[in-house]
Amino acid sequence: MRLVVHRDRDYLSDAPVTVFTTRLEQAGVGPLLTSPNDLESYFLNGEHIHSLNPAVSVPRIEELLIQATTETANKSVEAIVN
């Protein structure tokens, strides 16, 4: 069995990321640090959503994702910062 600790990247710079991963690895714990901002980002892509909703095309899904991201960007960043 292996222990893994997840942390969302949430706009972290490289220095805190390195500290996080190094400390866990030194303790024998596996770090799972997301590449995008958060874990949910792995599921918010055209291919994945299309696999769940095959009636909607990948380009249309990607268009909707861009629209939703644009419309909520300020609120999202504000929520993370606060």
C-alpha positions, 0 to 999 in steps of 0.5 A: 500500500502507498500513501498519496497526498493530493493538492490542487496547484491553484496558481502556485509558483514552482518554488512552493510546488518543489517544497510540497513534493520534496517534503512528501517524497522524503517522507515516503509519501507520493505527491499528486499535484495537479498540472492544471489548477485543480483536480476537476480540470482533468475532467473538463475537456472536450474528449472526456465530456464527449464520451459522456455526452456523445450527441454533442461534438467535441468542438462544440463542447470545447467552445462551451468550455471556453465560454464558461471559463471566460464568463466566470474567470474573474469570480473564480480567481477572486474566490481562490485569492480570498 
